[in-house]
């Protein structure tokens, strides 16, 4: 009896290791995009990925034909959304050290953009996962894309040879 449980545990560990080896790179990239950290220095993204993989391993035997990548991505997204709620200040300013290209976006905008465009999650699935309407997901995704494609401009440069007015 003991041998059967030991072999089941070893098989479970091998299956999970194979899954993690194949999926961890893409999931880490998604977590790095969510946290808007530099890919070379991403401790929050690594912690987020570790928690998601640990959760998937804990429920590995209960997946019953469910895609472990989808389960891990779902946990990664919900864990990020929960954590972002606590890190996003009352004035709409994030207290993280986000520096990536997506740092100008709110956590919700980053989450929807990563799910829709990087992970290829359908609008209906993203809406169901986040508890939002499809129209809201579409509007947030459009707003995030506009923010990324049309960044705010700084002051116009002075023409060459222009004189500065005395104050």
C-alpha positions as CSV (number, residue, x, y, z in Angstrom):
1,X,0.0,0.0,0.0
2,X,2.8,2.4,0.9
3,X,4.6,1.7,-2.4
4,X,1.5,2.6,-4.4
5,X,1.3,6.1,-2.7
6,X,5.0,6.6,-3.2
7,X,4.9,5.8,-6.9
8,X,1.8,8.0,-7.3
9,X,3.7,10.9,-5.6
10,X,6.7,10.4,-7.8
11,X,4.6,10.3,-10.9
12,X,2.8,13.5,-9.7
13,X,6.1,15.2,-9.1
14,X,7.5,14.2,-12.5
15,X,4.3,15.4,-14.3
16,X,4.4,18.7,-12.5
17,X,8.1,19.2,-13.1
18,X,7.5,18.7,-16.8
19,X,4.7,21.2,-16.8
20,X,6.6,23.8,-14.8
21,X,9.7,23.4,-17.1
22,X,7.6,24.0,-20.2
23,X,5.3,26.8,-18.9
24,X,7.4,28.7,-16.3
25,X,9.1,31.0,-18.9
26,X,6.0,32.2,-20.5
27,X,4.2,32.6,-17.1
28,X,7.2,34.5,-15.7
29,X,7.1,36.9,-18.7
30,X,3.3,37.4,-18.1
31,X,3.9,38.1,-14.4
32,X,6.7,40.5,-15.3
33,X,4.4,42.4,-17.6
34,X,1.7,42.5,-14.9
35,X,4.1,43.9,-12.3
36,X,5.7,46.2,-14.9
37,X,9.1,45.4,-13.5
38,X,12.4,45.2,-15.4
39,X,12.8,41.7,-16.8
40,X,16.3,41.5,-15.3
41,X,15.1,42.6,-11.8
42,X,11.6,41.2,-11.1
43,X,11.2,40.0,-7.6
44,X,7.5,40.7,-7.4
45,X,6.9,38.8,-10.7
46,X,9.0,35.8,-9.4
47,X,7.0,35.7,-6.2
48,X,3.7,35.9,-8.0
49,X,4.8,33.0,-10.3
50,X,6.0,30.9,-7.3
51,X,2.6,31.3,-5.6
52,X,0.8,30.4,-8.8
53,X,2.9,27.3,-9.4
54,X,2.6,26.3,-5.7
55,X,-1.2,26.6,-6.0
56,X,-1.3,24.5,-9.1
57,X,0.9,21.8,-7.5
58,X,-1.4,21.7,-4.5
59,X,-4.4,21.0,-6.7
60,X,-2.6,18.9,-9.3
61,X,-4.5,15.7,-8.5
62,X,-7.9,17.5,-8.7
63,X,-7.4,19.0,-12.2
64,X,-9.1,16.0,-13.8
65,X,-8.5,16.9,-17.5
66,X,-8.4,20.7,-16.9
67,X,-5.5,22.5,-18.5
68,X,-2.9,23.2,-15.8
69,X,-1.6,26.2,-17.7
70,X,-5.1,27.8,-17.7
71,X,-5.4,27.1,-14.0
72,X,-2.0,28.6,-13.2
73,X,-2.7,31.7,-15.4
74,X,-6.1,32.2,-13.7
75,X,-4.5,32.0,-10.2
76,X,-1.7,34.3,-11.4
77,X,-4.2,36.9,-12.6
78,X,-6.5,36.8,-9.6
79,X,-3.5,36.9,-7.2
80,X,-2.1,39.9,-9.0
81,X,-5.5,41.6,-9.0
82,X,-5.8,41.0,-5.2
83,X,-2.3,42.2,-4.5
84,X,-2.7,45.2,-6.8
85,X,-5.7,46.3,-4.9
86,X,-3.6,46.7,-1.7
87,X,-0.7,48.4,-3.5
88,X,-2.6,50.9,-5.6
89,X,-3.0,54.0,-3.5
90,X,-6.1,56.0,-2.8
91,X,-4.9,58.7,-5.1
92,X,-4.4,56.4,-8.0
93,X,-0.7,56.2,-7.6
94,X,1.1,52.9,-7.5
95,X,3.7,52.4,-4.7
96,X,5.7,49.8,-6.6
97,X,9.0,50.4,-8.4
98,X,7.5,49.7,-11.8
99,X,9.7,50.8,-14.7
100,X,8.6,48.7,-17.6
101,X,6.7,49.9,-20.7
102,X,3.4,49.1,-19.0
103,X,4.2,51.1,-15.9
104,X,2.0,54.0,-17.0
105,X,-1.1,51.8,-16.9
106,X,-3.2,51.0,-13.9
107,X,-2.9,47.5,-12.5
108,X,-6.4,46.7,-13.9
109,X,-5.4,48.0,-17.4
110,X,-2.2,45.9,-17.3
111,X,-4.0,42.8,-16.2
112,X,-6.6,43.1,-19.0
113,X,-4.0,44.0,-21.6
114,X,-1.8,41.0,-20.7
115,X,-4.7,38.6,-20.6
116,X,-6.2,39.8,-23.9
117,X,-3.1,40.5,-26.0
118,X,-0.2,38.5,-24.5
119,X,-2.1,35.5,-23.3
120,X,-4.8,35.5,-26.0
121,X,-7.7,35.1,-23.6
122,X,-11.0,35.7,-25.2
123,X,-12.9,38.8,-24.1
124,X,-15.7,36.7,-22.6
125,X,-13.2,34.6,-20.6
126,X,-11.4,37.7,-19.3
127,X,-14.7,39.3,-18.3
128,X,-15.8,36.1,-16.4
129,X,-12.4,35.7,-14.7
130,X,-12.4,39.3,-13.5
131,X,-16.1,39.6,-12.8
132,X,-16.6,42.4,-15.3
133,X,-18.9,42.9,-18.3
134,X,-17.5,42.3,-21.7
135,X,-18.1,45.9,-22.6
136,X,-16.1,47.0,-19.6
137,X,-13.2,44.7,-20.5
138,X,-13.3,46.1,-24.1
139,X,-13.3,49.7,-22.9
140,X,-10.4,49.2,-20.5
141,X,-8.4,47.4,-23.1
142,X,-9.0,50.2,-25.6
143,X,-8.1,52.8,-23.1
144,X,-4.9,51.0,-22.2
145,X,-3.9,50.6,-25.9
146,X,-4.5,54.3,-26.4
147,X,-2.3,55.2,-23.4
148,X,0.5,53.0,-24.8
149,X,0.2,54.1,-28.4
150,X,-0.3,57.8,-27.7
151,X,1.9,58.8,-24.7
152,X,1.4,62.2,-23.2
153,X,3.7,64.8,-24.8
154,X,6.1,67.0,-22.8
155,X,6.5,70.7,-23.5
156,X,7.4,71.6,-27.0
157,X,11.1,72.2,-27.6
158,X,12.3,75.7,-28.2
159,X,13.1,76.5,-31.8
160,X,16.8,76.8,-32.5
161,X,18.0,80.4,-32.0
162,X,14.8,81.5,-30.2
163,X,15.4,84.0,-27.4
164,X,14.2,83.4,-23.9
165,X,11.9,86.2,-22.7
166,X,13.2,88.0,-19.6
167,X,11.2,87.5,-16.5
